[in-house]
Amino acid sequence: MKSSFDRYLQDQLKKPKVRKAFEEERKVLRIGLALAEARKKKGLSQREMACRLGTSAPQISRTERRPEHSTVQTLERYAHAVGMELDFRLVARQ
């Protein structure tokens, strides 16, 4: 059974401008979730991650919640701290 919010969202996503904004935000959210997931897989708390990067736990939280406000250097340092590599790709639109 769909909640009233689900029905509202479904109706709103029929609007092209709303759908575009929703999809763009979803991309950003996926990046933040990937950062947090990589950190957790390494068994690191935000505080421990902050120590590795020489920053604060609240800054790690902000990076995971809103990665679009982070520099490429910060994201590269984050990836390195969890034993990964940052990989940017340009892909053709569908």
Distance bins in CASP14 RR format, pairs under 12 A and 6 or more apart:
PFRMAT RR
TARGET T0000
AUTHOR 0000-0000-0000
RMODE 2
METHOD distances of the structure
MODEL  1
1 7 0 0 0 0 0 1 0 0 0 0 0
2 8 0 0 0 0 1 0 0 0 0 0 0
2 9 0 0 0 0 1 0 0 0 0 0 0
2 10 1 0 0 1 0 0 0 0 0 0 0
2 11 0 0 0 0 0 1 0 0 0 0 0
3 9 0 0 0 0 1 0 0 0 0 0 0
3 10 0 0 0 0 0 1 0 0 0 0 0
4 10 0 0 0 0 0 1 0 0 0 0 0
4 11 0 0 0 0 0 1 0 0 0 0 0
5 11 0 0 0 0 0 1 0 0 0 0 0
5 12 0 0 0 0 0 1 0 0 0 0 0
6 12 0 0 0 0 0 1 0 0 0 0 0
6 13 0 0 0 0 0 1 0 0 0 0 0
7 13 0 0 0 0 0 1 0 0 0 0 0
7 14 0 0 0 0 0 1 0 0 0 0 0
8 14 0 0 0 0 0 1 0 0 0 0 0
8 15 0 0 0 0 0 1 0 0 0 0 0
8 18 0 0 0 0 0 1 0 0 0 0 0
9 15 0 0 0 0 0 1 0 0 0 0 0
9 18 0 0 0 0 1 0 0 0 0 0 0
9 19 0 0 0 0 0 1 0 0 0 0 0
9 22 0 0 0 0 1 0 0 0 0 0 0
10 18 0 0 0 0 0 1 0 0 0 0 0
10 19 0 0 0 0 0 1 0 0 0 0 0
10 22 0 0 0 0 0 1 0 0 0 0 0
11 18 0 0 0 0 1 0 0 0 0 0 0
11 19 0 0 0 0 0 1 0 0 0 0 0
12 18 1 0 1 0 0 0 0 0 0 0 0
12 19 0 0 0 0 1 0 0 0 0 0 0
12 20 0 0 0 0 0 1 0 0 0 0 0
12 21 0 0 0 0 1 0 0 0 0 0 0
12 22 1 0 0 1 0 0 0 0 0 0 0
13 19 1 0 1 0 0 0 0 0 0 0 0
13 20 0 0 0 0 0 1 0 0 0 0 0
13 21 0 0 0 0 0 1 0 0 0 0 0
13 22 1 0 0 1 0 0 0 0 0 0 0
13 23 0 0 0 0 1 0 0 0 0 0 0
13 26 0 0 0 0 0 1 0 0 0 0 0
14 22 0 0 0 0 0 1 0 0 0 0 0
15 21 0 0 0 0 1 0 0 0 0 0 0
15 22 0 0 0 0 1 0 0 0 0 0 0
16 22 0 0 0 0 0 1 0 0 0 0 0
16 23 0 0 0 0 0 1 0 0 0 0 0
17 23 0 0 0 0 0 1 0 0 0 0 0
17 24 0 0 0 0 0 1 0 0 0 0 0
18 24 0 0 0 0 0 1 0 0 0 0 0
18 25 0 0 0 0 0 1 0 0 0 0 0
19 25 0 0 0 0 0 1 0 0 0 0 0
19 26 0 0 0 0 0 1 0 0 0 0 0
20 26 0 0 0 0 0 1 0 0 0 0 0
20 27 0 0 0 0 0 1 0 0 0 0 0
21 27 0 0 0 0 0 1 0 0 0 0 0
21 28 0 0 0 0 0 1 0 0 0 0 0
22 28 0 0 0 0 0 1 0 0 0 0 0
22 29 0 0 0 0 0 1 0 0 0 0 0
23 29 0 0 0 0 0 1 0 0 0 0 0
23 30 0 0 0 0 0 1 0 0 0 0 0
23 93 0 0 0 0 0 1 0 0 0 0 0
23 94 0 0 0 0 0 1 0 0 0 0 0
24 30 0 0 0 0 0 1 0 0 0 0 0
24 31 0 0 0 0 0 1 0 0 0 0 0
24 68 0 0 0 0 1 0 0 0 0 0 0
25 31 0 0 0 0 0 1 0 0 0 0 0
25 32 0 0 0 0 0 1 0 0 0 0 0
25 66 0 0 0 0 0 1 0 0 0 0 0
25 67 0 0 0 0 0 1 0 0 0 0 0
25 68 0 0 0 0 1 0 0 0 0 0 0
26 32 0 0 0 0 0 1 0 0 0 0 0
26 33 0 0 0 0 0 1 0 0 0 0 0
27 33 0 0 0 0 0 1 0 0 0 0 0
27 34 0 0 0 0 0 1 0 0 0 0 0
27 67 0 0 0 0 0 1 0 0 0 0 0
27 68 0 0 0 0 1 0 0 0 0 0 0
27 91 0 0 0 0 0 1 0 0 0 0 0
28 34 0 0 0 0 0 1 0 0 0 0 0
28 35 0 0 0 0 0 1 0 0 0 0 0
28 63 0 0 0 0 0 1 0 0 0 0 0
28 64 0 0 0 0 0 1 0 0 0 0 0
28 65 0 0 0 0 1 0 0 0 0 0 0
28 66 1 0 0 1 0 0 0 0 0 0 0
28 67 1 0 0 1 0 0 0 0 0 0 0
28 68 1 0 1 0 0 0 0 0 0 0 0
28 69 0 0 0 0 1 0 0 0 0 0 0
28 70 0 0 0 0 0 1 0 0 0 0 0
29 35 0 0 0 0 0 1 0 0 0 0 0
29 36 0 0 0 0 0 1 0 0 0 0 0
29 64 0 0 0 0 0 1 0 0 0 0 0
29 65 0 0 0 0 1 0 0 0 0 0 0
29 66 0 0 0 0 1 0 0 0 0 0 0
29 67 0 0 0 0 1 0 0 0 0 0 0
29 68 0 0 0 0 1 0 0 0 0 0 0
30 36 0 0 0 0 0 1 0 0 0 0 0
30 37 0 0 0 0 0 1 0 0 0 0 0
30 64 0 0 0 0 0 1 0 0 0 0 0
30 67 0 0 0 0 1 0 0 0 0 0 0
30 68 0 0 0 0 0 1 0 0 0 0 0
31 37 0 0 0 0 0 1 0 0 0 0 0
31 38 0 0 0 0 0 1 0 0 0 0 0
31 63 0 0 0 0 1 0 0 0 0 0 0
31 64 0 0 0 0 1 0 0 0 0 0 0
31 65 0 0 0 0 0 1 0 0 0 0 0
31 66 0 0 0 0 1 0 0 0 0 0 0
31 67 1 0 1 0 0 0 0 0 0 0 0
31 68 1 0 0 1 0 0 0 0 0 0 0
31 69 0 0 0 0 0 1 0 0 0 0 0
31 70 0 0 0 0 1 0 0 0 0 0 0
31 75 0 0 0 0 1 0 0 0 0 0 0
31 78 0 0 0 0 0 1 0 0 0 0 0
31 79 0 0 0 0 0 1 0 0 0 0 0
31 86 0 0 0 0 0 1 0 0 0 0 0
31 87 0 0 0 0 0 1 0 0 0 0 0
31 88 0 0 0 0 0 1 0 0 0 0 0
32 38 0 0 0 0 1 0 0 0 0 0 0
32 39 0 0 0 0 0 1 0 0 0 0 0
32 40 0 0 0 0 0 1 0 0 0 0 0
32 60 0 0 0 0 0 1 0 0 0 0 0
32 61 0 0 0 0 0 1 0 0 0 0 0
32 62 0 0 0 0 0 1 0 0 0 0 0
32 63 1 0 0 1 0 0 0 0 0 0 0
32 64 1 0 1 0 0 0 0 0 0 0 0
32 65 1 0 0 1 0 0 0 0 0 0 0
32 66 0 0 0 0 1 0 0 0 0 0 0
32 67 1 0 1 0 0 0 0 0 0 0 0
32 68 0 0 0 0 1 0 0 0 0 0 0
32 69 0 0 0 0 0 1 0 0 0 0 0
32 70 0 0 0 0 1 0 0 0 0 0 0
32 75 0 0 0 0 1 0 0 0 0 0 0
32 78 0 0 0 0 1 0 0 0 0 0 0
33 39 0 0 0 0 0 1 0 0 0 0 0
33 40 0 0 0 0 0 1 0 0 0 0 0
33 64 1 0 0 1 0 0 0 0 0 0 0
33 65 0 0 0 0 1 0 0 0 0 0 0
33 67 0 0 0 0 1 0 0 0 0 0 0
34 40 0 0 0 0 0 1 0 0 0 0 0
34 41 0 0 0 0 0 1 0 0 0 0 0
34 63 0 0 0 0 0 1 0 0 0 0 0
34 64 0 0 0 0 1 0 0 0 0 0 0
34 67 0 0 0 0 1 0 0 0 0 0 0
34 75 0 0 0 0 0 1 0 0 0 0 0
34 78 0 0 0 0 0 1 0 0 0 0 0
34 79 0 0 0 0 1 0 0 0 0 0 0
34 82 0 0 0 0 0 1 0 0 0 0 0
34 84 0 0 0 0 1 0 0 0 0 0 0
34 86 0 0 0 0 0 1 0 0 0 0 0
34 87 0 0 0 0 0 1 0 0 0 0 0
35 41 0 0 0 0 0 1 0 0 0 0 0
35 42 0 0 0 0 0 1 0 0 0 0 0
35 44 0 0 0 0 0 1 0 0 0 0 0
35 46 0 0 0 0 0 1 0 0 0 0 0
35 49 0 0 0 0 1 0 0 0 0 0 0
35 53 0 0 0 0 0 1 0 0 0 0 0
35 60 0 0 0 0 1 0 0 0 0 0 0
35 61 0 0 0 0 0 1 0 0 0 0 0
35 62 0 0 0 0 0 1 0 0 0 0 0
35 63 1 0 0 1 0 0 0 0 0 0 0
35 64 1 0 1 0 0 0 0 0 0 0 0
35 65 0 0 0 0 1 0 0 0 0 0 0
35 66 0 0 0 0 0 1 0 0 0 0 0
35 67 1 0 0 1 0 0 0 0 0 0 0
35 68 0 0 0 0 0 1 0 0 0 0 0
35 70 0 0 0 0 1 0 0 0 0 0 0
35 74 0 0 0 0 0 1 0 0 0 0 0
35 75 1 0 0 1 0 0 0 0 0 0 0
35 76 0 0 0 0 0 1 0 0 0 0 0
35 77 0 0 0 0 0 1 0 0 0 0 0
35 78 1 0 0 1 0 0 0 0 0 0 0
35 79 0 0 0 0 1 0 0 0 0 0 0
35 81 0 0 0 0 0 1 0 0 0 0 0
35 82 0 0 0 0 1 0 0 0 0 0 0
35 84 0 0 0 0 1 0 0 0 0 0 0
35 86 0 0 0 0 0 1 0 0 0 0 0
36 42 0 0 0 0 0 1 0 0 0 0 0
36 43 0 0 0 0 0 1 0 0 0 0 0
36 44 0 0 0 0 0 1 0 0 0 0 0
36 45 0 0 0 0 0 1 0 0 0 0 0
36 46 0 0 0 0 1 0 0 0 0 0 0
36 49 0 0 0 0 1 0 0 0 0 0 0
36 60 0 0 0 0 1 0 0 0 0 0 0
36 61 0 0 0 0 1 0 0 0 0 0 0
36 62 0 0 0 0 0 1 0 0 0 0 0
36 63 0 0 0 0 1 0 0 0 0 0 0
36 64 1 0 1 0 0 0 0 0 0 0 0
36 65 0 0 0 0 1 0 0 0 0 0 0
36 67 0 0 0 0 1 0 0 0 0 0 0
36 78 0 0 0 0 0 1 0 0 0 0 0
36 82 0 0 0 0 0 1 0 0 0 0 0
37 43 0 0 0 0 0 1 0 0 0 0 0
37 44 0 0 0 0 0 1 0 0 0 0 0
37 64 0 0 0 0 1 0 0 0 0 0 0
37 82 0 0 0 0 1 0 0 0 0 0 0
37 84 0 0 0 0 0 1 0 0 0 0 0
38 44 0 0 0 0 1 0 0 0 0 0 0
38 49 0 0 0 0 1 0 0 0 0 0 0
38 60 0 0 0 0 0 1 0 0 0 0 0
38 63 0 0 0 0 0 1 0 0 0 0 0
38 64 0 0 0 0 1 0 0 0 0 0 0
38 67 0 0 0 0 0 1 0 0 0 0 0
38 75 0 0 0 0 0 1 0 0 0 0 0
38 78 0 0 0 0 1 0 0 0 0 0 0
38 79 1 0 0 1 0 0 0 0 0 0 0
38 80 0 0 0 0 0 1 0 0 0 0 0
38 81 0 0 0 0 1 0 0 0 0 0 0
38 82 1 0 1 0 0 0 0 0 0 0 0
38 83 0 0 0 0 1 0 0 0 0 0 0
38 84 1 0 1 0 0 0 0 0 0 0 0
38 85 0 0 0 0 0 1 0 0 0 0 0
38 86 0 0 0 0 0 1 0 0 0 0 0
39 45 0 0 0 0 1 0 0 0 0 0 0
39 46 1 0 0 1 0 0 0 0 0 0 0
39 47 0 0 0 0 0 1 0 0 0 0 0
39 48 0 0 0 0 1 0 0 0 0 0 0
39 49 1 0 1 0 0 0 0 0 0 0 0
39 50 0 0 0 0 0 1 0 0 0 0 0
39 52 0 0 0 0 1 0 0 0 0 0 0
39 53 0 0 0 0 0 1 0 0 0 0 0
39 57 0 0 0 0 0 1 0 0 0 0 0
39 60 1 0 0 1 0 0 0 0 0 0 0
39 61 0 0 0 0 0 1 0 0 0 0 0
39 63 0 0 0 0 1 0 0 0 0 0 0
39 64 1 0 0 1 0 0 0 0 0 0 0
39 78 0 0 0 0 1 0 0 0 0 0 0
39 79 0 0 0 0 0 1 0 0 0 0 0
39 81 0 0 0 0 1 0 0 0 0 0 0
39 82 1 0 1 0 0 0 0 0 0 0 0
39 83 0 0 0 0 0 1 0 0 0 0 0
39 84 0 0 0 0 0 1 0 0 0 0 0
40 46 0 0 0 0 1 0 0 0 0 0 0
40 48 0 0 0 0 0 1 0 0 0 0 0
40 49 0 0 0 0 1 0 0 0 0 0 0
40 60 0 0 0 0 0 1 0 0 0 0 0
40 64 0 0 0 0 0 1 0 0 0 0 0
40 82 0 0 0 0 1 0 0 0 0 0 0
41 49 0 0 0 0 0 1 0 0 0 0 0
41 82 1 0 0 1 0 0 0 0 0 0 0
41 83 0 0 0 0 0 1 0 0 0 0 0
41 84 0 0 0 0 1 0 0 0 0 0 0
42 48 0 0 0 0 1 0 0 0 0 0 0
42 49 0 0 0 0 1 0 0 0 0 0 0
42 52 0 0 0 0 1 0 0 0 0 0 0
42 78 0 0 0 0 0 1 0 0 0 0 0
42 79 0 0 0 0 0 1 0 0 0 0 0
42 80 0 0 0 0 0 1 0 0 0 0 0
42 81 0 0 0 0 1 0 0 0 0 0 0
42 82 1 0 1 0 0 0 0 0 0 0 0
42 83 1 0 0 1 0 0 0 0 0 0 0
42 84 0 0 0 0 1 0 0 0 0 0 0
43 49 0 0 0 0 1 0 0 0 0 0 0
43 52 0 0 0 0 0 1 0 0 0 0 0
43 81 0 0 0 0 0 1 0 0 0 0 0
43 82 0 0 0 0 1 0 0 0 0 0 0
44 50 0 0 0 0 1 0 0 0 0 0 0
44 51 0 0 0 0 1 0 0 0 0 0 0
44 52 1 0 0 1 0 0 0 0 0 0 0
44 53 0 0 0 0 0 1 0 0 0 0 0
44 57 0 0 0 0 0 1 0 0 0 0 0
44 60 0 0 0 0 1 0 0 0 0 0 0
44 64 0 0 0 0 0 1 0 0 0 0 0
44 78 0 0 0 0 0 1 0 0 0 0 0
44 81 0 0 0 0 1 0 0 0 0 0 0
44 82 1 0 0 1 0 0 0 0 0 0 0
44 83 0 0 0 0 0 1 0 0 0 0 0
45 51 0 0 0 0 1 0 0 0 0 0 0
45 52 0 0 0 0 0 1 0 0 0 0 0
45 57 1 0 0 1 0 0 0 0 0 0 0
45 60 0 0 0 0 1 0 0 0 0 0 0
45 61 0 0 0 0 0 1 0 0 0 0 0
46 52 0 0 0 0 0 1 0 0 0 0 0
46 53 0 0 0 0 0 1 0 0 0 0 0
46 55 0 0 0 0 0 1 0 0 0 0 0
46 56 0 0 0 0 1 0 0 0 0 0 0
46 57 1 0 1 0 0 0 0 0 0 0 0
46 58 0 0 0 0 1 0 0 0 0 0 0
46 59 0 0 0 0 1 0 0 0 0 0 0
46 60 1 0 1 0 0 0 0 0 0 0 0
46 61 1 0 1 0 0 0 0 0 0 0 0
46 62 0 0 0 0 0 1 0 0 0 0 0
46 63 0 0 0 0 1 0 0 0 0 0 0
46 64 1 0 0 1 0 0 0 0 0 0 0
46 65 0 0 0 0 0 1 0 0 0 0 0
46 78 0 0 0 0 0 1 0 0 0 0 0
46 81 0 0 0 0 0 1 0 0 0 0 0
47 53 0 0 0 0 0 1 0 0 0 0 0
47 54 0 0 0 0 0 1 0 0 0 0 0
47 55 0 0 0 0 0 1 0 0 0 0 0
47 56 0 0 0 0 1 0 0 0 0 0 0
47 57 1 0 1 0 0 0 0 0 0 0 0
47 58 0 0 0 0 1 0 0 0 0 0 0
47 59 0 0 0 0 0 1 0 0 0 0 0
47 60 1 0 0 1 0 0 0 0 0 0 0
47 61 0 0 0 0 0 1 0 0 0 0 0
48 54 0 0 0 0 0 1 0 0 0 0 0
48 55 0 0 0 0 0 1 0 0 0 0 0
48 57 0 0 0 0 1 0 0 0 0 0 0
48 60 0 0 0 0 1 0 0 0 0 0 0
48 81 0 0 0 0 1 0 0 0 0 0 0
48 82 0 0 0 0 0 1 0 0 0 0 0
49 55 0 0 0 0 1 0 0 0 0 0 0
49 56 0 0 0 0 0 1 0 0 0 0 0
49 57 1 0 0 1 0 0 0 0 0 0 0
49 58 0 0 0 0 0 1 0 0 0 0 0
49 59 0 0 0 0 1 0 0 0 0 0 0
49 60 1 0 1 0 0 0 0 0 0 0 0
49 61 0 0 0 0 1 0 0 0 0 0 0
49 63 0 0 0 0 1 0 0 0 0 0 0
49 64 0 0 0 0 1 0 0 0 0 0 0
49 74 0 0 0 0 0 1 0 0 0 0 0
49 77 0 0 0 0 0 1 0 0 0 0 0
49 78 1 0 0 1 0 0 0 0 0 0 0
49 79 0 0 0 0 0 1 0 0 0 0 0
49 80 0 0 0 0 0 1 0 0 0 0 0
49 81 1 0 0 1 0 0 0 0 0 0 0
49 82 1 0 0 1 0 0 0 0 0 0 0
49 83 0 0 0 0 0 1 0 0 0 0 0
50 56 1 0 1 0 0 0 0 0 0 0 0
50 57 1 0 1 0 0 0 0 0 0 0 0
50 58 0 0 0 0 1 0 0 0 0 0 0
50 59 1 0 0 1 0 0 0 0 0 0 0
50 60 1 0 1 0 0 0 0 0 0 0 0
50 61 0 0 0 0 1 0 0 0 0 0 0
50 62 0 0 0 0 0 1 0 0 0 0 0
50 63 0 0 0 0 1 0 0 0 0 0 0
50 64 0 0 0 0 0 1 0 0 0 0 0
50 77 0 0 0 0 0 1 0 0 0 0 0
50 78 0 0 0 0 0 1 0 0 0 0 0
50 81 0 0 0 0 1 0 0 0 0 0 0
51 57 0 0 0 0 1 0 0 0 0 0 0
51 59 0 0 0 0 0 1 0 0 0 0 0
51 60 0 0 0 0 1 0 0 0 0 0 0
51 81 0 0 0 0 1 0 0 0 0 0 0
52 60 0 0 0 0 1 0 0 0 0 0 0
52 77 0 0 0 0 1 0 0 0 0 0 0
52 78 0 0 0 0 1 0 0 0 0 0 0
52 79 0 0 0 0 0 1 0 0 0 0 0
52 80 0 0 0 0 1 0 0 0 0 0 0
52 81 1 0 1 0 0 0 0 0 0 0 0
52 82 0 0 0 0 1 0 0 0 0 0 0
52 83 0 0 0 0 0 1 0 0 0 0 0
53 59 0 0 0 0 1 0 0 0 0 0 0
53 60 1 0 0 1 0 0 0 0 0 0 0
53 63 0 0 0 0 1 0 0 0 0 0 0
53 70 0 0 0 0 0 1 0 0 0 0 0
53 73 0 0 0 0 0 1 0 0 0 0 0
53 74 1 0 0 1 0 0 0 0 0 0 0
53 75 0 0 0 0 0 1 0 0 0 0 0
53 76 0 0 0 0 0 1 0 0 0 0 0
53 77 1 0 1 0 0 0 0 0 0 0 0
53 78 1 0 0 1 0 0 0 0 0 0 0
53 79 0 0 0 0 0 1 0 0 0 0 0
53 80 0 0 0 0 1 0 0 0 0 0 0
53 81 1 0 1 0 0 0 0 0 0 0 0
53 82 0 0 0 0 0 1 0 0 0 0 0
54 60 0 0 0 0 1 0 0 0 0 0 0
54 74 0 0 0 0 0 1 0 0 0 0 0
54 77 0 0 0 0 1 0 0 0 0 0 0
54 78 0 0 0 0 0 1 0 0 0 0 0
54 81 0 0 0 0 1 0 0 0 0 0 0
55 61 0 0 0 0 0 1 0 0 0 0 0
55 62 0 0 0 0 1 0 0 0 0 0 0
55 63 0 0 0 0 1 0 0 0 0 0 0
55 70 0 0 0 0 0 1 0 0 0 0 0
55 74 0 0 0 0 1 0 0 0 0 0 0
55 77 0 0 0 0 1 0 0 0 0 0 0
55 78 0 0 0 0 1 0 0 0 0 0 0
55 81 0 0 0 0 0 1 0 0 0 0 0
56 62 0 0 0 0 1 0 0 0 0 0 0
56 63 0 0 0 0 0 1 0 0 0 0 0
57 63 0 0 0 0 0 1 0 0 0 0 0
57 64 0 0 0 0 0 1 0 0 0 0 0
58 64 0 0 0 0 0 1 0 0 0 0 0
58 65 0 0 0 0 0 1 0 0 0 0 0
59 65 0 0 0 0 0 1 0 0 0 0 0
59 66 0 0 0 0 0 1 0 0 0 0 0
59 69 0 0 0 0 0 1 0 0 0 0 0
59 70 0 0 0 0 1 0 0 0 0 0 0
59 74 0 0 0 0 1 0 0 0 0 0 0
59 77 0 0 0 0 0 1 0 0 0 0 0
59 78 0 0 0 0 0 1 0 0 0 0 0
60 66 0 0 0 0 0 1 0 0 0 0 0
60 67 0 0 0 0 0 1 0 0 0 0 0
60 70 0 0 0 0 0 1 0 0 0 0 0
60 74 0 0 0 0 0 1 0 0 0 0 0
60 77 0 0 0 0 0 1 0 0 0 0 0
60 78 0 0 0 0 1 0 0 0 0 0 0
60 81 0 0 0 0 1 0 0 0 0 0 0
60 82 0 0 0 0 0 1 0 0 0 0 0
61 67 0 0 0 0 0 1 0 0 0 0 0
61 70 0 0 0 0 0 1 0 0 0 0 0
62 68 0 0 0 0 0 1 0 0 0 0 0
62 69 1 0 0 1 0 0 0 0 0 0 0
62 70 0 0 0 0 1 0 0 0 0 0 0
62 74 0 0 0 0 0 1 0 0 0 0 0
62 78 0 0 0 0 0 1 0 0 0 0 0
63 69 1 0 0 1 0 0 0 0 0 0 0
63 70 1 0 1 0 0 0 0 0 0 0 0
63 71 0 0 0 0 1 0 0 0 0 0 0
63 73 0 0 0 0 0 1 0 0 0 0 0
63 74 1 0 0 1 0 0 0 0 0 0 0
63 75 1 0 0 1 0 0 0 0 0 0 0
63 76 0 0 0 0 0 1 0 0 0 0 0
63 77 0 0 0 0 1 0 0 0 0 0 0
63 78 1 0 0 1 0 0 0 0 0 0 0
63 79 0 0 0 0 0 1 0 0 0 0 0
63 81 0 0 0 0 0 1 0 0 0 0 0
64 70 0 0 0 0 1 0 0 0 0 0 0
64 74 0 0 0 0 0 1 0 0 0 0 0
64 75 0 0 0 0 0 1 0 0 0 0 0
64 78 0 0 0 0 1 0 0 0 0 0 0
64 82 0 0 0 0 0 1 0 0 0 0 0
66 74 0 0 0 0 0 1 0 0 0 0 0
67 74 0 0 0 0 1 0 0 0 0 0 0
67 75 1 0 0 1 0 0 0 0 0 0 0
67 78 0 0 0 0 1 0 0 0 0 0 0
67 79 0 0 0 0 0 1 0 0 0 0 0
67 86 0 0 0 0 0 1 0 0 0 0 0
68 74 0 0 0 0 0 1 0 0 0 0 0
68 75 0 0 0 0 0 1 0 0 0 0 0
69 75 0 0 0 0 0 1 0 0 0 0 0
70 76 0 0 0 0 1 0 0 0 0 0 0
70 77 0 0 0 0 1 0 0 0 0 0 0
70 78 1 0 0 1 0 0 0 0 0 0 0
70 79 0 0 0 0 0 1 0 0 0 0 0
70 86 0 0 0 0 0 1 0 0 0 0 0
71 77 0 0 0 0 1 0 0 0 0 0 0
71 78 0 0 0 0 0 1 0 0 0 0 0
71 86 0 0 0 0 0 1 0 0 0 0 0
72 78 0 0 0 0 0 1 0 0 0 0 0
72 79 0 0 0 0 0 1 0 0 0 0 0
72 86 1 0 0 1 0 0 0 0 0 0 0
72 87 0 0 0 0 0 1 0 0 0 0 0
72 88 0 0 0 0 1 0 0 0 0 0 0
73 79 0 0 0 0 0 1 0 0 0 0 0
73 80 0 0 0 0 0 1 0 0 0 0 0
73 86 0 0 0 0 1 0 0 0 0 0 0
74 80 0 0 0 0 0 1 0 0 0 0 0
74 81 0 0 0 0 0 1 0 0 0 0 0
74 86 0 0 0 0 1 0 0 0 0 0 0
75 81 0 0 0 0 0 1 0 0 0 0 0
75 82 0 0 0 0 0 1 0 0 0 0 0
75 84 0 0 0 0 0 1 0 0 0 0 0
75 85 0 0 0 0 0 1 0 0 0 0 0
75 86 1 0 1 0 0 0 0 0 0 0 0
75 87 0 0 0 0 0 1 0 0 0 0 0
75 88 0 0 0 0 1 0 0 0 0 0 0
76 82 0 0 0 0 0 1 0 0 0 0 0
76 83 0 0 0 0 0 1 0 0 0 0 0
76 84 0 0 0 0 1 0 0 0 0 0 0
76 85 0 0 0 0 1 0 0 0 0 0 0
76 86 1 0 1 0 0 0 0 0 0 0 0
76 87 0 0 0 0 0 1 0 0 0 0 0
76 88 0 0 0 0 0 1 0 0 0 0 0
77 83 0 0 0 0 0 1 0 0 0 0 0
77 84 0 0 0 0 0 1 0 0 0 0 0
77 85 0 0 0 0 0 1 0 0 0 0 0
77 86 0 0 0 0 1 0 0 0 0 0 0
78 84 0 0 0 0 1 0 0 0 0 0 0
78 85 0 0 0 0 0 1 0 0 0 0 0
78 86 1 0 0 1 0 0 0 0 0 0 0
79 85 1 0 1 0 0 0 0 0 0 0 0
79 86 1 0 1 0 0 0 0 0 0 0 0
79 87 0 0 0 0 1 0 0 0 0 0 0
79 88 0 0 0 0 0 1 0 0 0 0 0
80 86 0 0 0 0 1 0 0 0 0 0 0
END
